[in-house]
Amino acid sequence: MREIEIVTTELFKSLLEIDIDDVHFDLHNDYDCYSILFSKDHELTLSLKSSDKEVKLTFKGVTVNYMFLNLTDVNKDITTIDSIYRGRYEDSNVLREVTDDSRNYYYIEFYSGYTIELFARTVFFVTS
């Protein structure tokens, strides 16, 4: 298993395409999300698999700010992640990029409309 820290990502740049050691990972087109785990250690882990590989995106130092999961429409594609990116958040009518305790704001959106917005200190990409 290999864990790589994704150091401060560019604002609004997608985290769905990752290149490591000449290997390209397309998390939108080639992978399905089969598990989302939020631990007591304030880590949110997205587990994804393709036909022959498994990877994880782990957000550490997490505070979930917003989550929408519509459980009534089970016919929608709930495994495809549509976008993941670092964005801005509103604080007292001001758009900010980083919190006072050095956490970034991330948006995770699924094709089905499921959405998670969170603050995280770091993001790790884990390959097997």
Steps between C-alpha positions, in 0.01 A plus 500: 500500500626845411371822659573831329410835649331733256663824606288814476299462186435779257172679566211343301731243336349153478641225721345233277804463274821413679838415346756313710823352361372501141175328605176686429199455730167626363269473800195625307508274193689192618402460868182448701469613860388205709552635853504827694630479855514780757704394801518624858850623411338758271605324180269467202605224259359439154577145382492449124557207269546437131501164327853429625602762761387649829587848623396727784478872555535581868425844638656557845412753768144510367197696605199423281321826423220368274377163380208411273409136436159439342424139587162485323631478143694173492496484119752782462871443446629536855852368441638751248672804646427800281745745657738550790679830539630753749281808505405798705257523789307790648585632845318813624411601141863464388626231260804326645735227376672386821382497862693658785617149598634431145221280365371513144141464382413211267193419293419137416213455255359177364324456166182418694500839672642373829721773643751531783673825593777491757797670656819289496858552609653255249400263221671168426474280192553133584574230242538129556 
